[in-house]
């Protein structure tokens, strides 16, 4: 029997879910034990991650267009708009961490944090767009859980207000439209034969490993 897009997406999310030990920093933030400097480092790194990912998603949308997959294009277009919204929320986060514009401009990005967007750029150039869509959807499930946890902890333990937590609220709040577009994109790939679940899972595994590296790098002063 043919598998549904929902089954394929749910399987990828389960198979690629990170282990608890993959992200000790989020657990420390949740307990209020992480230094504010780690959150500040995240804000600084995201000033580089977000625009890089935005360009990668734009490129994936362009590559998907001639393949006749409007649902795949719509998925990546939605991600582009999400990155725009995320970037607008970085300034309040940086201010809450005690960072001014000069500090943001002067920051030298860390390789361990920028490996994730570098791999997303690799996917934008090399992956079948629908395979990348499935891999990213699985990764976003973990990222969303991390952001929801951090948003709550920053309010409870670090005194951040709603504006300062806006970046994490954006990703930590369920996005039904994104979920629908992911299902539509995967469904298109199942019908037209462009989706390879094996490749998508490989891409998703690497995304999760680069995600874990991002958080581990933030733990190092």
N, C-alpha and C positions, 0 to 999 in steps of 0.2 A: 504494500500500500504506500502511496506517495506521502511524504511527510509534509506537514504544514509549516508555514513560516514561523508560527508561534512555537512549534516544537523545536525547530532548528535554533531559534534564538534562545529559548529557555535552556536547551542543552549546552549551547556555547557559554551562557552565563554560569551554569553550574560547573562545567568542565574547567573553566578558566578562572574561577573564583580564587582570590588570593588566600593564603593561609594567614592565621593571626600573627605568626612570627615574621611575616613579610613586612609589617609596618609597625614597628615599636613606637615611632614618634607619635602617631595618632593616638595610641593608647596613653602615652605620657601627657599629651595635650588634654585628652579627655579627663585625666585625673588632676589636671592643673599642675603637673610636675615639670613640664617642658619650659625652658626659658623663652621669654618673649622674643629673644634674638632668633630662635628657630622659625617663629611665625614671620618675623621680619624678613628672614632669608627667603622664605616661601614667596612673600609678596614681591621681593626683588626679582627672583627667578621667573615668576609668572609674567613680569613685564616683557620678558623675552619669549616665553613659551606661547603665550596667547597669540601675539601677531604671527609667529611662525606657523602655528597650527591653523590659523585663519587662512593663510596663503595656501597651505597644503590642502585644506578642504575646498578652497576655490578651484585649485588645479584638479582635484578629483571630480568635482562637478563638471568641469570642462571636458575631462576625458570621458566621462559617462555620457555626455550629450550625444556624440555620434553613434553610440552603441544602441540607441533607441530605448534607453531606460529612463523615462522621465521620473519614475519613482525614486531611482537612485540619485538623480540630479537633485530632486526635492529634498532628499535626506541630507545631502552635503550642503545645500543652500541653507537649510535650517541650522546646521552647525556653524556656518559662517556668521549668521545673525547672532547666534549664541556667543561666539567669540567677541563680537562687537559689544554685546551687553556686558560680558565679563571684563573686558578691558576698561570700560567706563566705571566699573566698581573697584578697580585696583587702587585708585588714588585715595579713597577713604580708608581702605585697609592699610595702605602704607602710612598714612598720617597717624592712625591709631597705634601703629608700631613705632612711632617716633621718627619716621623717615620723611625728609623733605624732598623736593624735586631734584635738588643737587645730589642727594644721596642715591636716588634712583638712577640718575644719569651716570654717576661715577661707578656704579656697581659693575664688577667684572663677573660675568656668568660662570658658573661651575660646570665642568664637563659632565659630572654625574647627574646634574639636574637637566642639562640640555640634551642628553642622549635620547630622551623620550621624543621631543619634537623633531630631532634629527631622524629618528626612525619613522615617525609619521610622514616626514618629507620623503623618505625612501619609499614608503607605501604609495605616496602620491605619484611618484614617478614609475613605479614598477608593478604594483599590485592591480589585479582586476578590481575596479571600483567597488563592486558588490561584495567581494571578499573583504576588502578594507572596511566596508560598512558593517559587516557582521563582527569583525574583530574589534572595531571601535565600540560597537554597542555593548559587547561583553565587558570591555575595559571600563566604559562609562558607568556600568552598574557598580563596580568597586569604587571608582572615583566619587560617585555620588554619595555612597555610604560614608566615605571618608569625610567629605565636605559637610554632610549633615552632622556628623559627630563633632567636627571642629567648630562649626557654627554654634552649637549648643555650649560647648566647653568655653569658647571665647566669651560668651555672655556670662556664664556661671563663675568662671575662675579668673578671667582677665579683665573684666569690666568693659568689654566692647559693647557699643550700642548697635542698633539695627543697621545703620548706614555702614559701619565698619565691618559688619558681618555679611554685607550684601553679596560679596563675591562668593562666599561659601553657601549662602542661602540659594543663590542662583543655581548652582550645581547640585545642591543637596535636596532641593525640592523636586518631587516627581514632575516630569514633563510629558504629559499624555500625547502631545503632538509629536514629540521626538520619537516616542515609542511607536506610534502609528506609522510614522514615516519609515522607521527601521523595519517594521513588519512588511510594509509595502515594498521596500527595496529588496529585502530578502526574498519575498514572494516572487518578485520579478526575476531574480536570479535563478530561482528554482524552476520557473517556467521556461526561461530562454536558455538554460544550461550554462550560464556564465558563472554561477556560484560553485566554488569548490570548498566544501566544508573542511577538508583536510588542510588546505592552504589557509583558510580563514582562521582555523584553530592555531596553526603555527604562528600566524601573524599576531593573534590574540595573546598567545603565550609570551611572545617577545615583548609585546606592549606591556603586559603585566610585570615582566621582569624589569623593564626600563622604568615602569612606575615605581616599583619597589626601590630601585636604585635612586630615583629622585628623592624619595623620603629618607633613605639612609644617608644620602649626601647632606641633607638639611641638618642631620644630627651632628655633623662635624663642624666645630666652630670655625 
